[in-house]
């Protein structure tokens, strides 16, 4: 597309610079130049149309008005005027880098010869190629991370998932091919330190002390090699040979090794979680037992105190009842004695009166 002289964009700039150039002539030149290319096809029944086989798929283009759209019709004076606007927003919109308008004079430092260079014509294609070159240079100098955005459906409706559309997007963006390539090679890659920390728990007990010594000396490469060689020899783990490799900076795993290590790691974590739960339950039960041990004597003392108080209260009530009964019986006995003494006195007085009357009668 941007190859010098025969690329689509350079040929478009050349056609724009040609007197009397048109979109039809540009399209015919493309057909002659790229007739045998596997990335370029001709649309037979639609003149002025051509096909480009991109990585994502085949795309059809129409050459009509390509030249008009490619020409940068905004003059240099207008651009300079707008760049000097008092509005910061307008200045930023018209801030164009690496553009030089008009003829330029250059002087050779050795021969002191003067040379005049002709004015450069800027087009949309040349601007695009410059921006693309700048972007590629920036990408090569950094470590980019891409986020793939997928549309669940063409209507942008909520709760609707179009499987065919999503599959096409994954295929066009190269995600499926990247997954296939990753599966064919080593899809999982970890730094030495990260791999040691992640699979440390799978190491045998007698190997952990040497690993700790290597880890303390920051000898991550030797520690990773020792760890995974031992894991490969472990008969219980059954790590397939050739599914892992320790490089100079990374540890590589194939899908089979990832599955085996993930299963073993899950089992180890499950057993550790069970032990932690058992220990924590033991701690909770011991705390509960100690609490009961402190509380039960107090409860027993309170219960015994309550029982003793109830017994004392019953004894006091019984003693009071006995005293009350004795008082009542004493009163009843005194009343009975008083009645009897009164009756005896009456009887004595009557007998004495009868005796006197009898003696007087004689």
Kinemage of the C-alpha trace (Angstrom):
@kinemage 1
@onewidth
@group {chain A} dominant
@subgroup {mainchain}
@vectorlist {calphas} color= white
{ca unk a 1} P 0.000 0.000 0.000
{ca unk a 2} L 2.786 2.462 0.910
{ca unk a 3} L 5.662 0.934 -1.047
{ca unk a 4} L 7.565 3.640 -2.993
{ca unk a 5} L 6.630 4.134 -6.662
{ca unk a 6} L 4.341 1.063 -6.971
{ca unk a 7} L 2.321 1.400 -3.769
{ca unk a 8} L -1.312 2.511 -3.818
{ca unk a 9} L -0.686 5.722 -1.874
{ca unk a 10} L 2.499 6.793 -3.733
{ca unk a 11} L 0.741 6.176 -7.069
{ca unk a 12} L -2.212 8.243 -5.792
{ca unk a 13} L 0.143 11.148 -4.930
{ca unk a 14} L 1.781 10.813 -8.343
{ca unk a 15} L -1.587 10.949 -10.098
{ca unk a 16} L -2.505 14.048 -8.081
{ca unk a 17} L 0.703 15.738 -9.227
{ca unk a 18} L 0.083 14.789 -12.894
{ca unk a 19} L -1.647 17.380 -15.039
{ca unk a 20} L -5.038 16.083 -16.104
{ca unk a 21} L -4.911 13.130 -13.706
{ca unk a 22} L -8.169 11.412 -12.826
{ca unk a 23} L -9.465 8.616 -10.627
{ca unk a 24} L -10.112 6.366 -13.645
{ca unk a 25} L -6.506 6.681 -14.823
{ca unk a 26} L -5.253 5.948 -11.312
{ca unk a 27} L -7.440 2.842 -11.124
{ca unk a 28} L -6.222 1.606 -14.538
{ca unk a 29} L -2.587 2.145 -13.486
{ca unk a 30} L -3.240 0.134 -10.329
{ca unk a 31} L -4.706 -2.698 -12.383
{ca unk a 32} L -1.663 -2.774 -14.672
{ca unk a 33} L 0.860 -2.557 -11.831
{ca unk a 34} L -0.761 -5.113 -9.498
{ca unk a 35} L -2.545 -7.441 -11.886
{ca unk a 36} L -0.472 -10.435 -10.692
{ca unk a 37} L -0.506 -9.530 -7.004
{ca unk a 38} L -2.340 -11.865 -4.663
{ca unk a 39} L -3.420 -8.906 -2.547
{ca unk a 40} L -5.126 -7.018 -5.392
{ca unk a 41} L -8.173 -8.028 -7.471
{ca unk a 42} L -10.272 -6.368 -10.181
{ca unk a 43} L -14.070 -6.013 -10.111
{ca unk a 44} L -14.993 -6.918 -13.702
{ca unk a 45} L -18.589 -5.675 -13.806
{ca unk a 46} L -18.004 -2.399 -11.924
{ca unk a 47} L -15.463 -0.096 -13.607
{ca unk a 48} L -13.431 2.013 -11.206
{ca unk a 49} L -13.746 -0.575 -8.400
{ca unk a 50} L -10.949 -2.756 -7.062
{ca unk a 51} L -10.440 -5.230 -4.202
{ca unk a 52} L -7.644 -5.370 -1.619
{ca unk a 53} L -7.101 -8.561 0.363
{ca unk a 54} L -6.322 -7.270 3.850
{ca unk a 55} L -5.370 -9.503 6.740
{ca unk a 56} L -8.886 -9.198 8.143
{ca unk a 57} L -10.549 -9.972 4.833
{ca unk a 58} L -11.320 -8.700 1.348
{ca unk a 59} L -12.450 -5.063 1.051
{ca unk a 60} L -13.855 -3.395 -2.083
{ca unk a 61} L -12.923 0.220 -2.875
{ca unk a 62} L -14.385 2.732 -5.342
{ca unk a 63} L -11.846 5.036 -7.002
{ca unk a 64} L -14.366 7.824 -7.662
{ca unk a 65} L -13.286 11.187 -6.139
{ca unk a 66} L -10.138 9.639 -4.629
{ca unk a 67} L -7.962 12.386 -6.139
{ca unk a 68} L -10.181 15.212 -4.875
{ca unk a 69} L -10.213 13.755 -1.398
{ca unk a 70} L -6.477 13.206 -1.445
{ca unk a 71} L -5.544 16.788 -2.386
{ca unk a 72} L -4.948 19.063 0.586
{ca unk a 73} L -6.798 22.142 -0.690
{ca unk a 74} L -6.211 24.253 2.416
{ca unk a 75} L -3.558 26.801 1.520
{ca unk a 76} L -0.374 27.433 3.462
{ca unk a 77} L -1.366 31.045 4.231
{ca unk a 78} L -4.709 29.929 5.644
{ca unk a 79} L -3.035 27.262 7.788
{ca unk a 80} L -0.486 29.781 9.098
{ca unk a 81} L -3.255 32.259 9.890
{ca unk a 82} L -5.324 29.709 11.756
{ca unk a 83} L -2.283 28.447 13.665
{ca unk a 84} L -1.879 31.991 15.002
{ca unk a 85} L -5.466 32.136 16.261
{ca unk a 86} L -6.164 33.443 19.762
{ca unk a 87} L -8.153 30.279 20.489
{ca unk a 88} L -6.019 27.470 21.914
{ca unk a 89} L -8.388 24.847 20.530
{ca unk a 90} L -8.010 26.136 16.939
{ca unk a 91} L -4.232 26.352 17.347
{ca unk a 92} L -4.064 22.720 18.425
{ca unk a 93} L -6.283 21.605 15.527
{ca unk a 94} L -4.018 23.257 12.939
{ca unk a 95} L -0.726 22.405 14.582
{ca unk a 96} L 1.059 20.455 11.812
{ca unk a 97} L 4.467 18.974 12.478
{ca unk a 98} L 7.336 18.608 9.989
{ca unk a 99} L 5.612 20.716 7.334
{ca unk a 100} L 7.590 23.299 5.410
{ca unk a 101} L 5.779 25.486 2.878
{ca unk a 102} L 7.338 27.201 -0.124
{ca unk a 103} L 10.854 26.949 -1.581
{ca unk a 104} L 13.684 26.492 0.897
{ca unk a 105} L 17.348 27.515 0.595
{ca unk a 106} L 20.085 25.304 2.022
{ca unk a 107} L 23.845 26.057 2.312
{ca unk a 108} L 26.558 23.381 2.156
{ca unk a 109} L 28.848 23.786 5.165
{ca unk a 110} L 31.977 22.645 3.300
{ca unk a 111} L 31.643 24.224 -0.148
{ca unk a 112} L 29.414 27.141 0.879
{ca unk a 113} L 27.269 26.337 -2.144
{ca unk a 114} L 23.661 27.470 -2.075
{ca unk a 115} L 20.905 25.134 -3.162
{ca unk a 116} L 17.211 25.900 -3.657
{ca unk a 117} L 14.687 23.127 -3.010
{ca unk a 118} L 11.275 23.275 -4.585
{ca unk a 119} L 8.102 23.560 -2.562
{ca unk a 120} L 6.689 20.336 -1.170
{ca unk a 121} L 3.099 19.413 -1.942
{ca unk a 122} L 1.260 17.811 0.930
{ca unk a 123} L -1.628 15.373 0.396
{ca unk a 124} L -3.848 13.290 2.651
{ca unk a 125} L -1.984 10.132 1.598
{ca unk a 126} L 1.428 11.621 2.405
{ca unk a 127} L 0.121 12.859 5.742
{ca unk a 128} L -1.290 9.414 6.465
{ca unk a 129} L 2.003 7.735 5.579
{ca unk a 130} L 3.900 10.107 7.842
{ca unk a 131} L 1.560 9.501 10.741
{ca unk a 132} L 1.698 5.751 10.142
{ca unk a 133} L 5.494 5.812 10.093
{ca unk a 134} L 5.559 7.817 13.329
{ca unk a 135} L 3.099 5.402 14.939
{ca unk a 136} L 5.113 2.339 13.909
{ca unk a 137} L 8.307 3.904 15.259
{ca unk a 138} L 6.595 4.572 18.565
{ca unk a 139} L 5.194 1.024 18.733
{ca unk a 140} L 8.600 -0.525 17.996
{ca unk a 141} L 10.220 1.526 20.770
{ca unk a 142} L 7.646 0.472 23.395
{ca unk a 143} L 5.901 -2.667 24.617
{ca unk a 144} L 2.284 -2.133 23.544
{ca unk a 145} L -0.754 -3.901 24.980
{ca unk a 146} L -3.905 -3.979 22.862
{ca unk a 147} L -7.528 -4.131 23.987
{ca unk a 148} L -9.866 -5.829 21.536
{ca unk a 149} L -13.330 -4.245 21.457
{ca unk a 150} L -16.146 -6.470 20.176
{ca unk a 151} L -19.713 -5.491 19.318
{ca unk a 152} L -22.202 -8.128 20.542
{ca unk a 153} L -24.657 -7.232 17.774
{ca unk a 154} L -24.940 -4.832 14.848
{ca unk a 155} L -27.900 -2.936 16.322
{ca unk a 156} L -26.125 -2.098 19.614
{ca unk a 157} L -29.034 -3.620 21.536
{ca unk a 158} L -28.761 -4.742 25.135
{ca unk a 159} L -29.005 -8.436 26.003
{ca unk a 160} L -28.539 -9.619 22.375
{ca unk a 161} L -25.500 -11.707 21.365
{ca unk a 162} L -24.881 -12.360 17.665
{ca unk a 163} L -22.543 -15.353 17.544
{ca unk a 164} L -21.753 -15.040 13.835
{ca unk a 165} L -20.882 -11.336 14.060
{ca unk a 166} L -18.643 -11.850 17.098
{ca unk a 167} L -16.881 -14.789 15.413
{ca unk a 168} L -16.197 -12.662 12.330
{ca unk a 169} L -14.804 -9.865 14.491
{ca unk a 170} L -12.513 -12.294 16.291
{ca unk a 171} L -11.331 -13.723 12.975
{ca unk a 172} L -10.803 -10.307 11.332
{ca unk a 173} L -8.875 -8.958 14.316
{ca unk a 174} L -6.603 -12.004 14.278
{ca unk a 175} L -7.553 -13.177 17.758
{ca unk a 176} L -8.391 -16.727 16.653
{ca unk a 177} L -5.137 -17.021 14.706
{ca unk a 178} L -3.202 -15.694 17.690
{ca unk a 179} L -4.888 -18.283 19.947
{ca unk a 180} L -4.064 -21.083 17.516
{ca unk a 181} L -0.426 -20.000 17.294
{ca unk a 182} L -0.262 -19.647 21.058
{ca unk a 183} L -1.708 -23.129 21.584
{ca unk a 184} L 0.696 -24.649 19.081
{ca unk a 185} L 3.641 -23.156 20.996
{ca unk a 186} L 3.979 -22.175 24.632
{ca unk a 187} L 0.865 -20.140 25.502
{ca unk a 188} L 1.804 -19.581 29.144
{ca unk a 189} L 4.995 -17.656 29.894
{ca unk a 190} L 6.118 -16.603 33.349
{ca unk a 191} L 9.110 -14.818 34.737
{ca unk a 192} L 11.452 -17.023 36.771
{ca unk a 193} L 10.520 -15.350 40.050
{ca unk a 194} L 6.799 -15.471 39.253
{ca unk a 195} L 6.964 -19.158 38.264
{ca unk a 196} L 8.806 -20.066 41.477
{ca unk a 197} L 6.334 -18.206 43.670
{ca unk a 198} L 3.331 -19.683 41.857
{ca unk a 199} L 4.431 -23.350 41.948
{ca unk a 200} L 6.486 -23.265 45.156
{ca unk a 201} L 3.918 -25.322 47.042
{ca unk a 202} L 4.300 -28.274 44.617
{ca unk a 203} L 7.987 -28.748 45.473
{ca unk a 204} L 8.969 -31.671 47.750
{ca unk a 205} L 9.750 -30.851 51.364
{ca unk a 206} L 13.487 -31.692 51.055
{ca unk a 207} L 13.843 -29.299 48.074
{ca unk a 208} L 12.353 -26.220 49.696
{ca unk a 209} L 15.408 -25.334 51.775
{ca unk a 210} L 17.803 -25.206 48.743
{ca unk a 211} L 15.161 -23.250 46.814
{ca unk a 212} L 14.903 -20.743 49.644
{ca unk a 213} L 18.691 -20.297 49.590
{ca unk a 214} L 18.712 -19.726 45.803
{ca unk a 215} L 15.725 -17.379 46.078
{ca unk a 216} L 17.446 -15.375 48.834
{ca unk a 217} L 20.517 -14.942 46.596
{ca unk a 218} L 18.224 -13.784 43.721
{ca unk a 219} L 19.399 -16.752 41.632
{ca unk a 220} L 15.984 -17.147 40.041
{ca unk a 221} L 17.179 -18.980 36.906
{ca unk a 222} L 18.858 -21.807 38.803
{ca unk a 223} L 15.981 -22.004 41.275
{ca unk a 224} L 13.412 -22.243 38.471
{ca unk a 225} L 15.442 -24.902 36.637
{ca unk a 226} L 15.850 -26.968 39.835
{ca unk a 227} L 12.169 -26.659 40.730
{ca unk a 228} L 10.730 -27.680 37.368
{ca unk a 229} L 13.245 -30.488 36.815
{ca unk a 230} L 12.154 -31.941 40.143
{ca unk a 231} L 8.491 -31.472 39.234
{ca unk a 232} L 9.134 -33.268 35.941
{ca unk a 233} L 10.622 -36.229 37.850
{ca unk a 234} L 7.715 -36.405 40.286
{ca unk a 235} L 5.764 -39.605 39.553
{ca unk a 236} L 2.630 -38.371 41.310
{ca unk a 237} L 2.506 -35.158 39.303
{ca unk a 238} L 3.037 -36.860 35.905
{ca unk a 239} L 4.199 -33.744 34.089
{ca unk a 240} L 4.541 -34.667 30.371
{ca unk a 241} L 8.090 -34.284 29.041
{ca unk a 242} L 8.687 -31.604 26.436
{ca unk a 243} L 5.705 -29.532 27.580
{ca unk a 244} L 7.795 -27.034 29.538
{ca unk a 245} L 11.099 -25.233 29.149
{ca unk a 246} L 13.158 -22.842 31.253
{ca unk a 247} L 14.634 -20.001 29.204
{ca unk a 248} L 17.111 -17.307 30.113
{ca unk a 249} L 14.362 -14.924 31.300
{ca unk a 250} L 11.062 -16.857 31.118
{ca unk a 251} L 9.565 -20.244 31.926
{ca unk a 252} L 7.482 -21.624 29.030
{ca unk a 253} L 4.526 -24.008 29.400
{ca unk a 254} L 2.408 -25.805 26.843
{ca unk a 255} L -1.284 -26.418 27.330
{ca unk a 256} L -0.779 -29.952 28.677
{ca unk a 257} L 1.707 -28.746 31.282
{ca unk a 258} L -0.593 -25.890 32.264
{ca unk a 259} L -3.498 -28.305 32.793
{ca unk a 260} L -1.398 -30.712 34.898
{ca unk a 261} L 0.154 -27.945 37.005
{ca unk a 262} L -3.181 -26.167 37.427
{ca unk a 263} L -4.852 -29.389 38.608
{ca unk a 264} L -2.013 -30.146 41.033
{ca unk a 265} L -1.992 -26.550 42.250
{ca unk a 266} L -5.761 -26.627 42.809
{ca unk a 267} L -5.474 -29.902 44.763
{ca unk a 268} L -2.623 -28.511 46.859
{ca unk a 269} L -4.511 -25.312 47.580
{ca unk a 270} L -7.636 -27.298 48.430
{ca unk a 271} L -5.703 -29.463 50.909
{ca unk a 272} L -4.081 -26.355 52.398
{ca unk a 273} L -7.471 -24.659 52.653
{ca unk a 274} L -8.867 -27.715 54.462
{ca unk a 275} L -5.959 -27.677 56.902
{ca unk a 276} L -6.401 -23.953 57.498
{ca unk a 277} L -10.138 -24.441 58.041
{ca unk a 278} L -9.471 -27.331 60.458
{ca unk a 279} L -6.935 -25.272 62.410
{ca unk a 280} L -9.273 -22.282 62.538
{ca unk a 281} L -12.176 -24.451 63.661
{ca unk a 282} L -9.881 -25.907 66.339
{ca unk a 283} L -9.010 -22.386 67.485
{ca unk a 284} L -12.696 -21.429 67.597
{ca unk a 285} L -13.659 -24.589 69.524
{ca unk a 286} L -10.781 -24.098 71.980
{ca unk a 287} L -11.869 -20.504 72.542
{ca unk a 288} L -15.426 -21.737 73.082
{ca unk a 289} L -14.245 -24.450 75.506
{ca unk a 290} L -12.106 -21.991 77.489
{ca unk a 291} L -15.036 -19.619 77.633
{ca unk a 292} L -17.272 -22.434 78.875
{ca unk a 293} L -14.603 -23.396 81.382
{ca unk a 294} L -14.664 -19.869 82.778
{ca unk a 295} L -18.442 -19.545 82.680
{ca unk a 296} L -19.544 -22.979 84.007
{ca unk a 297} L -18.039 -22.579 87.550
{ca unk a 298} L -19.706 -19.190 87.815
{ca unk a 299} L -23.012 -20.669 86.677
{ca unk a 300} L -22.601 -23.540 89.137
{ca unk a 301} L -21.821 -21.102 91.959
{ca unk a 302} L -24.875 -18.993 91.090
{ca unk a 303} L -27.059 -22.103 90.902
{ca unk a 304} L -25.804 -23.424 94.242
{ca unk a 305} L -26.290 -20.000 95.793
{ca unk a 306} L -29.834 -19.897 94.469
{ca unk a 307} L -30.571 -23.390 95.804
{ca unk a 308} L -29.084 -22.488 99.206
{ca unk a 309} L -31.111 -19.293 99.366
{ca unk a 310} L -34.260 -21.219 98.535
{ca unk a 311} L -33.434 -23.832 101.231
{ca unk a 312} L -32.777 -21.138 103.827
{ca unk a 313} L -36.029 -19.447 102.847
{ca unk a 314} L -37.898 -22.738 103.273
{ca unk a 315} L -36.249 -23.398 106.646
{ca unk a 316} L -37.144 -19.892 107.800
{ca unk a 317} L -40.730 -20.349 106.686
{ca unk a 318} L -40.905 -23.725 108.464
{ca unk a 319} L -39.471 -22.296 111.674
{ca unk a 320} L -41.901 -19.370 111.520
{ca unk a 321} L -44.773 -21.793 110.938
{ca unk a 322} L -43.726 -23.881 113.978
{ca unk a 323} L -43.561 -20.736 116.105
{ca unk a 324} L -46.932 -19.601 114.856
{ca unk a 325} L -48.448 -23.029 115.543
{ca unk a 326} L -46.969 -23.054 119.057
{ca unk a 327} L -48.364 -19.579 119.736
{ca unk a 328} L -51.811 -20.592 118.464
{ca unk a 329} L -51.766 -23.832 120.507
{ca unk a 330} L -50.577 -21.969 123.603
{ca unk a 331} L -53.403 -19.444 123.229
{ca unk a 332} L -55.952 -22.230 122.704
{ca unk a 333} L -54.641 -24.111 125.754
{ca unk a 334} L -54.760 -20.967 127.894
{ca unk a 335} L -58.302 -20.253 126.757
{ca unk a 336} L -59.348 -23.871 127.544
{ca unk a 337} L -57.725 -23.713 130.994
{ca unk a 338} L -59.462 -20.397 131.691
{ca unk a 339} L -62.853 -21.870 130.774
{ca unk a 340} L -62.192 -24.936 132.892
{ca unk a 341} L -61.058 -22.880 135.892
{ca unk a 342} L -64.149 -20.711 135.542
{ca unk a 343} L -66.377 -23.797 135.466
{ca unk a 344} L -64.624 -25.316 138.465
{ca unk a 345} L -65.027 -22.121 140.420
{ca unk a 346} L -68.733 -22.006 139.620
{ca unk a 347} L -69.122 -25.641 140.585
{ca unk a 348} L -67.248 -25.086 143.873
{ca unk a 349} L -69.348 -22.051 144.698
{ca unk a 350} L -72.552 -23.972 144.060
{ca unk a 351} L -71.372 -26.936 146.132
{ca unk a 352} L -70.374 -24.638 148.986
{ca unk a 353} L -73.751 -22.884 148.826
{ca unk a 354} L -75.564 -26.250 148.832
{ca unk a 355} L -73.460 -27.422 151.768
{ca unk a 356} L -74.300 -24.306 153.772
{ca unk a 357} L -77.981 -24.566 153.053
{ca unk a 358} L -77.890 -28.170 154.185
{ca unk a 359} L -76.163 -27.363 157.475
{ca unk a 360} L -78.612 -24.565 158.116
{ca unk a 361} L -81.481 -26.893 157.434
{ca unk a 362} L -80.290 -29.300 160.160
